[in-house]
Amino acid sequence: MRTPTRIPSRPPNPYEELAELADPDPRTEPLPLIPLRLTYPEQEPDPDEEPWSPPNHRRGRARKRRAGHGRRRNSGHRRRNPLAAVPRTAKLLLTLALCTGILVLADRCAQMYAEKKAQQKLQQELHLAAAPQVDIHGFPFLTQVLEKRLERVDITVPHVAADRISIAKVHASSRDIQLTGSLPSSVRGAVIGNLEGDVKLSFDDMNRELAASQVKFSRRGDDAIAADGKLTVGGQELLLRAQARLRLAGNRGLSTDIGDMSLDLPGIATYRPGANQGLTLHHEAAARISRDAARAKALLSVPAVAERLGVSRENAEAALKSEEKLHQLTGAPRFMEQLTHVNLLDAVLDHPWLLKKLGIDPRLLTALTHIRPPELADRLSFSFTLPKEARDLQLRDVKVEKDGIRATLSGMELPLGQQK
């Protein structure tokens, strides 16, 4: 058996032996534990103090619920009386204002309903394409209806057909209207005590509806209208000018008289058909003739033309023979001015070659002389008569304004609808 190996011990440390002989260090040595006993002085119990008992949480929650219910009850009481602090007079005024507003609203609704019914009735009675606009004035409306009398009613009717043109607008203001029928539920008719209005014809409508929009109408005076447009004659486009004078046809209609018609060949001549038929040169053409010796001699060679120009036979023959005398004659301002006022129609008809000298196509003059003035005037004329349904109305005081024609409309004791 193997003997275990013996480990040699460490030699003793002399310093450790000296440390064991020294007194212990109070800073490192733990203090001994001394038991402590606390004593309290004895107290007598308080007679008012309740003996201790475990807390009751249910009782606390019940108190909170009762407190919350009280607060809600007080709060609800305040909401139910928002006007409690408002004076009695203010409450009465507020109630009165509310009732007044309700009455005004009811009166306005009844007025709008009556206006709508009146529009339908007028459209039916007058056979209008569109319903007119009716405005009933006066307040309160229901009181007027119960009294069967309206103070004022304004009526506006747009675009009424009248012969070849349409009336742009008819506006009438009626006063003292007596209603008939079982009121207020049903109104069968009315009698208009007094009516004043006007009839308006617009130039825009006339331009569109007459002469296929080739003629434009405009104001020339208080009772006259200018018509300006274009007309093709003999393959050439001429400028058409005319004047239409207005006149009343009795007391229910309006018509026009067309006059002062002219057809201009720009820069050359003007032709006037009708009673004042004639052909006159423009200033441009007269100036060219006065500077052109050949054209001037052509005119002076026709005795009728020379006579109308105020040139004697001797002076005309001398001018045809002498260029100097011709220049003296045609260079005078009086000659050119006289040339623009002379009617050359019969002269050129008797001497067709003279037209070419003047710069006019002979075919154009032939076409112009075949124009019938009544047919040309018919393109520009217009008229209208009040519809038979408005037989008690009258027209007066026709006047031309900037944008159209206006005629005054009047009537008294006008029945409308059923009177029984």
C-alpha positions as CSV (number, residue, x, y, z in Angstrom):
1,M,0.0,0.0,0.0
2,R,1.2,3.4,-1.1
3,T,1.8,5.9,1.7
4,P,0.3,9.5,1.0
5,T,2.8,12.3,0.4
6,R,3.0,14.8,3.3
7,I,2.8,18.5,2.4
8,P,5.1,20.6,4.4
9,S,3.5,23.5,6.5
10,R,4.2,27.2,6.1
11,P,6.5,28.8,8.6
12,P,4.8,31.1,11.2
13,N,4.6,34.8,10.6
14,P,6.0,36.8,13.6
15,Y,3.8,39.8,12.8
16,E,0.6,37.9,13.0
17,E,1.5,36.7,16.5
18,L,2.1,40.3,17.7
19,A,-1.3,41.3,16.2
20,E,-3.1,38.7,18.3
21,L,-1.6,40.0,21.5
22,A,-2.8,43.7,20.8
23,D,-6.2,45.1,22.1
24,P,-9.1,45.0,19.7
25,D,-9.9,48.1,17.6
26,P,-13.3,49.5,18.7
27,R,-13.9,50.8,15.1
28,T,-13.8,47.3,13.7
29,E,-15.3,45.3,16.6
30,P,-19.2,45.0,16.4
31,L,-21.2,46.4,19.4
32,P,-23.3,44.1,21.5
33,L,-27.1,44.1,20.9
34,I,-29.1,45.6,23.8
35,P,-32.8,44.9,23.8
36,L,-35.0,48.0,24.1
37,R,-38.5,48.2,25.6
38,L,-40.8,51.1,24.9
39,T,-43.5,52.0,27.3
40,Y,-46.4,54.4,26.7
41,P,-48.4,56.3,29.4
42,E,-51.8,54.9,29.9
43,Q,-54.6,57.2,28.6
44,E,-58.3,57.2,29.6
45,P,-60.7,56.5,26.7
46,D,-62.6,59.5,25.1
47,P,-66.4,59.0,25.8
48,D,-67.3,60.9,22.5
49,E,-65.1,58.8,20.3
50,E,-66.8,55.9,18.6
51,P,-65.1,52.6,19.1
52,W,-63.1,51.4,16.1
53,S,-64.8,49.2,13.6
54,P,-63.9,48.0,10.1
55,P,-64.7,50.5,7.2
56,N,-68.1,50.0,5.3
57,H,-67.4,51.0,1.7
58,R,-71.1,50.4,0.6
59,R,-72.2,53.2,3.0
60,G,-69.8,55.7,1.4
61,R,-70.9,54.9,-2.1
62,A,-74.6,55.5,-1.0
63,R,-73.7,58.9,0.4
64,K,-72.0,59.9,-2.9
65,R,-75.0,58.7,-4.9
66,R,-77.3,60.8,-2.8
67,A,-75.1,63.9,-3.1
68,G,-74.8,63.5,-6.9
69,H,-78.6,63.1,-7.2
70,G,-79.1,66.3,-5.4
71,R,-76.7,68.2,-7.6
72,R,-78.4,66.8,-10.7
73,R,-81.8,67.7,-9.4
74,N,-80.7,71.3,-8.7
75,S,-79.1,71.5,-12.1
76,G,-82.2,70.2,-13.9
77,H,-84.3,72.7,-12.1
78,R,-82.2,75.5,-13.5
79,R,-82.4,74.2,-17.1
80,R,-86.2,74.0,-17.1
81,N,-86.5,77.6,-16.2
82,P,-84.1,79.6,-18.6
83,L,-86.4,82.7,-18.5
84,A,-86.8,82.7,-14.7
85,A,-84.7,85.8,-14.4
86,V,-86.2,87.6,-17.5
87,P,-88.7,90.4,-16.6
88,R,-92.4,89.8,-17.4
89,T,-92.5,92.7,-19.9
90,A,-89.6,91.3,-21.9
91,K,-91.4,87.9,-22.0
92,L,-94.5,89.6,-23.4
93,L,-92.5,91.5,-26.0
94,L,-90.7,88.3,-27.1
95,T,-94.0,86.5,-27.4
96,L,-95.5,89.3,-29.4
97,A,-92.5,89.4,-31.8
98,L,-92.7,85.7,-32.3
99,C,-96.5,85.8,-33.1
100,T,-95.9,88.8,-35.4
101,G,-93.2,86.9,-37.3
102,I,-95.5,83.9,-37.8
103,L,-98.3,86.2,-39.1
104,V,-96.0,88.0,-41.5
105,L,-94.7,84.6,-42.8
106,A,-98.2,83.3,-43.3
107,D,-99.2,86.5,-45.1
108,R,-96.2,86.3,-47.4
109,C,-96.9,82.7,-48.2
110,A,-100.5,83.5,-49.1
111,Q,-99.3,86.4,-51.3
112,M,-96.9,84.2,-53.2
113,Y,-99.6,81.6,-53.7
114,A,-102.0,84.3,-55.1
115,E,-99.3,85.6,-57.4
116,K,-98.7,82.1,-58.8
117,K,-102.5,81.6,-59.4
118,A,-102.7,85.0,-61.1
119,Q,-99.9,84.1,-63.4
120,Q,-101.6,80.9,-64.5
121,K,-104.9,82.7,-64.9
122,L,-103.4,85.5,-67.1
123,Q,-101.5,83.0,-69.2
124,Q,-104.7,81.1,-69.8
125,E,-106.9,84.2,-70.5
126,L,-104.5,86.0,-72.8
127,H,-103.2,82.8,-74.5
128,L,-99.6,83.6,-73.7
129,A,-96.6,81.3,-74.6
130,A,-95.0,82.0,-71.2
131,A,-96.4,82.8,-67.8
132,P,-96.2,86.6,-66.9
133,Q,-94.6,87.9,-63.8
134,V,-97.2,89.2,-61.2
135,D,-96.2,91.3,-58.2
136,I,-98.9,92.1,-55.6
137,H,-98.1,95.1,-53.5
138,G,-99.5,96.2,-50.1
139,F,-99.4,94.8,-46.6
140,P,-101.0,92.9,-45.2
141,F,-102.2,90.9,-48.1
142,L,-104.8,88.7,-46.3
143,T,-106.7,91.8,-45.2
144,Q,-106.9,93.1,-48.7
145,V,-108.2,89.7,-49.9
146,L,-110.9,89.7,-47.2
147,E,-111.9,93.2,-48.3
148,K,-112.0,92.0,-51.9
149,R,-109.8,94.9,-53.0
150,L,-106.1,95.0,-53.9
151,E,-104.1,98.3,-53.8
152,R,-101.7,97.6,-56.6
153,V,-100.6,94.8,-58.9
154,D,-97.7,94.9,-61.4
155,I,-97.7,92.7,-64.4
156,T,-94.8,92.0,-66.8
157,V,-95.3,89.9,-70.0
158,P,-92.2,89.1,-72.1
159,H,-92.1,88.4,-75.8
160,V,-95.7,88.7,-77.0
161,A,-96.2,87.8,-80.7
162,A,-97.5,90.7,-82.8
163,D,-97.7,90.4,-86.5
164,R,-94.2,90.1,-88.1
165,I,-92.4,91.0,-84.9
166,S,-92.6,90.2,-81.2
167,I,-93.1,92.7,-78.5
168,A,-90.1,92.6,-76.2
169,K,-92.0,93.4,-73.0
170,V,-95.4,94.6,-71.9
171,H,-95.4,96.2,-68.4
172,A,-98.5,97.3,-66.6
173,S,-99.3,98.7,-63.2
174,S,-102.9,98.1,-62.1
175,R,-104.5,99.9,-59.2
176,D,-107.8,99.6,-57.3
177,I,-108.5,96.0,-58.3
178,Q,-111.9,94.7,-57.2
179,L,-111.9,90.9,-56.7
180,T,-114.9,88.6,-57.4
181,G,-115.5,85.1,-56.2
182,S,-115.7,83.1,-53.0
183,L,-112.9,84.6,-51.0
184,P,-110.3,83.8,-49.9
185,S,-110.5,80.2,-51.2
186,S,-111.5,81.0,-54.8
187,V,-111.1,84.1,-57.0
188,R,-113.0,83.9,-60.3
189,G,-112.2,87.3,-61.7
190,A,-111.4,91.0,-61.1
191,V,-112.1,94.5,-62.3
192,I,-109.1,96.7,-62.7
193,G,-110.0,100.3,-61.9
194,N,-107.0,102.0,-63.5
195,L,-104.1,100.6,-65.6
196,E,-101.0,102.4,-66.8
197,G,-98.2,100.7,-68.6
198,D,-96.0,100.6,-71.7
199,V,-95.2,98.4,-74.7
200,K,-91.5,97.9,-75.7
201,L,-90.3,96.9,-79.1
202,S,-86.6,96.1,-79.0
203,F,-84.3,96.9,-82.0
204,D,-82.5,93.6,-81.4
205,D,-85.7,91.7,-82.0
206,M,-86.5,93.8,-85.1
207,N,-83.0,93.2,-86.5
208,R,-83.4,89.4,-86.0
209,E,-87.0,89.1,-87.3
210,L,-87.1,91.5,-90.2
211,A,-85.2,91.3,-93.5
212,A,-83.3,88.1,-92.4
213,S,-80.9,90.0,-90.2
214,Q,-79.5,92.0,-93.2
215,V,-81.0,95.3,-92.0
216,K,-80.2,97.1,-88.7
217,F,-82.6,99.5,-87.1
218,S,-81.6,102.5,-85.0
219,R,-83.0,105.7,-83.7
220,R,-83.1,108.7,-86.0
221,G,-85.5,110.9,-84.1
222,D,-88.3,110.8,-81.6
223,D,-90.7,109.4,-84.2
224,A,-88.3,108.0,-86.9
225,I,-86.2,104.9,-87.2
226,A,-83.2,104.5,-89.5
227,A,-82.8,101.2,-91.4
228,D,-79.3,100.4,-92.7
229,G,-78.4,97.1,-94.5
230,K,-77.2,95.4,-97.6
231,L,-79.0,94.3,-100.7
232,T,-77.7,92.4,-103.7
233,V,-78.9,93.8,-107.1
234,G,-77.6,92.7,-110.5
235,G,-74.8,90.7,-109.0
236,Q,-73.5,93.6,-106.9
237,E,-73.9,94.3,-103.2
238,L,-75.5,97.7,-102.6
239,L,-75.9,99.6,-99.3
240,L,-79.6,100.0,-98.4
241,R,-80.7,103.0,-96.4
242,A,-84.3,103.9,-95.5
243,Q,-86.3,105.7,-92.8
244,A,-89.4,104.4,-91.1
245,R,-91.8,106.9,-89.5
246,L,-94.1,105.6,-86.7
247,R,-97.8,106.3,-86.5
248,L,-100.6,105.0,-84.4
249,A,-103.2,102.9,-86.2
250,G,-106.3,104.0,-84.3
251,N,-105.8,103.5,-80.6
252,R,-104.8,99.9,-80.6
253,G,-102.1,99.5,-83.2
254,L,-98.8,100.8,-84.5
255,S,-97.5,100.9,-88.0
256,T,-94.7,102.4,-90.1
257,D,-94.3,104.5,-93.2
258,I,-91.1,103.6,-95.1
259,G,-89.5,106.5,-97.0
260,D,-86.2,108.1,-98.1
261,M,-85.0,104.8,-99.5
262,S,-81.6,104.7,-101.3
263,L,-79.3,102.1,-102.8
264,D,-75.6,103.1,-102.8
265,L,-73.0,101.8,-105.1
266,P,-70.0,102.7,-102.9
267,G,-67.8,105.4,-104.4
268,I,-69.8,105.8,-107.6
269,A,-73.5,106.7,-107.4
270,T,-76.7,106.5,-105.4
271,Y,-80.0,105.3,-106.7
272,R,-83.3,106.3,-105.2
273,P,-86.4,104.3,-106.1
274,G,-90.0,105.5,-105.8
275,A,-91.5,108.9,-106.3
276,N,-88.1,110.6,-106.0
277,Q,-86.5,108.2,-108.4
278,G,-83.1,109.3,-109.5
279,L,-79.4,108.6,-109.9
280,T,-76.7,111.0,-108.5
281,L,-73.0,110.7,-108.4
282,H,-70.9,110.5,-105.2
283,H,-68.2,113.1,-104.5
284,E,-65.5,110.6,-105.3
285,A,-67.0,110.0,-108.8
286,A,-67.5,113.7,-109.4
287,A,-63.9,114.4,-108.5
288,R,-62.6,111.7,-110.9
289,I,-64.7,113.2,-113.7
290,S,-63.5,116.7,-113.1
291,R,-59.9,115.5,-113.4
292,D,-60.5,113.2,-116.4
293,A,-61.0,115.2,-119.6
294,A,-62.5,112.3,-121.6
295,R,-65.2,111.7,-119.0
296,A,-65.9,115.4,-118.7
297,K,-66.3,115.8,-122.5
298,A,-68.6,112.7,-122.5
299,L,-71.0,114.5,-120.0
300,L,-70.8,117.9,-121.8
301,S,-71.6,116.2,-125.1
302,V,-75.1,115.4,-123.9
303,P,-77.0,118.7,-124.1
304,A,-79.5,117.6,-121.4
305,V,-76.7,116.9,-118.9
306,A,-74.8,120.2,-119.8
307,E,-78.0,122.1,-119.2
308,R,-78.6,120.5,-115.8
309,L,-75.0,121.3,-114.9
310,G,-75.8,125.0,-115.7
311,V,-73.4,125.1,-118.7
312,S,-74.7,126.9,-121.7
313,R,-74.6,125.4,-125.2
314,E,-71.9,127.9,-126.3
315,N,-69.6,127.2,-123.2
316,A,-70.1,123.5,-123.6
317,E,-69.1,123.5,-127.3
318,A,-66.1,125.7,-126.5
319,A,-65.0,123.3,-123.7
320,L,-65.3,120.4,-126.1
321,K,-63.0,122.2,-128.5
322,S,-60.4,123.7,-126.1
323,E,-58.6,121.8,-123.4
324,E,-57.8,125.1,-121.6
325,K,-61.5,126.1,-121.5
326,L,-62.5,122.6,-120.4
327,H,-60.0,122.7,-117.5
328,Q,-61.3,126.1,-116.5
329,L,-64.9,124.8,-116.5
330,T,-64.4,121.5,-114.8
331,G,-61.8,122.9,-112.3
332,A,-64.2,125.2,-110.7
333,P,-65.6,124.0,-107.4
334,R,-69.1,124.9,-108.5
335,F,-68.9,122.3,-111.3
336,M,-68.1,119.4,-109.1
337,E,-70.7,120.4,-106.5
338,Q,-73.3,120.7,-109.2
339,L,-72.4,117.3,-110.6
340,T,-73.3,115.6,-107.3
341,H,-76.8,117.0,-107.3
342,V,-77.8,116.4,-110.9
343,N,-80.2,113.5,-111.6
344,L,-78.6,111.6,-114.4
345,L,-81.1,108.7,-114.6
346,D,-83.0,109.7,-117.7
347,A,-79.8,110.9,-119.5
348,V,-78.0,107.6,-119.0
349,L,-81.2,105.7,-119.9
350,D,-81.2,107.5,-123.3
351,H,-77.5,107.2,-123.7
352,P,-76.4,103.8,-122.3
353,W,-72.8,104.3,-123.4
354,L,-72.6,107.2,-120.9
355,L,-72.8,104.7,-118.0
356,K,-69.4,103.1,-118.9
357,K,-67.9,106.6,-118.9
358,L,-69.2,107.1,-115.4
359,G,-68.0,103.7,-114.2
360,I,-71.4,102.0,-113.8
361,D,-72.3,98.6,-115.2
362,P,-75.4,99.0,-117.5
363,R,-76.8,95.8,-116.2
364,L,-76.9,97.2,-112.7
365,L,-79.0,100.2,-113.8
366,T,-81.4,97.9,-115.6
367,A,-81.8,95.8,-112.4
368,L,-82.3,98.9,-110.3
369,T,-85.1,100.3,-112.5
370,H,-87.0,97.0,-112.1
371,I,-87.1,97.2,-108.3
372,R,-90.6,97.8,-107.1
373,P,-90.5,100.3,-104.2
374,P,-93.5,98.7,-102.4
375,E,-91.8,95.3,-102.3
376,L,-88.6,96.9,-101.0
377,A,-90.6,98.8,-98.4
378,D,-92.4,95.7,-97.3
379,R,-89.1,94.2,-96.2
380,L,-88.6,97.0,-93.8
381,S,-92.1,97.8,-92.6
382,F,-93.6,96.4,-89.5
383,S,-96.7,96.9,-87.4
384,F,-98.5,95.4,-84.4
385,T,-102.0,95.4,-82.9
386,L,-103.0,94.7,-79.3
387,P,-104.5,91.2,-79.0
388,K,-108.3,91.0,-79.0
389,E,-108.2,89.6,-75.5
390,A,-107.0,93.1,-74.4
391,R,-109.7,94.9,-76.3
392,D,-110.2,97.5,-73.6
393,L,-106.6,98.7,-73.6
394,Q,-105.4,101.7,-75.7
395,L,-102.1,102.8,-77.1
396,R,-100.8,106.4,-77.0
397,D,-97.6,108.5,-77.0
398,V,-95.3,106.4,-79.2
399,K,-91.7,107.4,-78.9
400,V,-88.4,106.1,-80.3
401,E,-85.7,105.5,-77.7
402,K,-82.1,104.4,-77.9
403,D,-82.7,100.7,-77.8
404,G,-86.2,100.4,-79.2
405,I,-89.7,101.8,-79.5
406,R,-92.0,102.5,-76.5
407,A,-95.7,103.1,-76.5
408,T,-97.8,104.0,-73.5
409,L,-100.6,101.7,-72.5
410,S,-103.7,102.7,-70.6
411,G,-107.2,101.5,-69.6
412,M,-109.9,101.9,-67.0
413,E,-112.5,99.6,-65.5
414,L,-111.0,96.6,-67.2
415,P,-112.8,93.2,-66.6
416,L,-110.7,90.1,-66.2
417,G,-112.1,86.6,-65.9
418,Q,-115.6,85.9,-64.6
419,Q,-117.5,88.7,-63.0
420,K,-120.3,86.7,-61.4
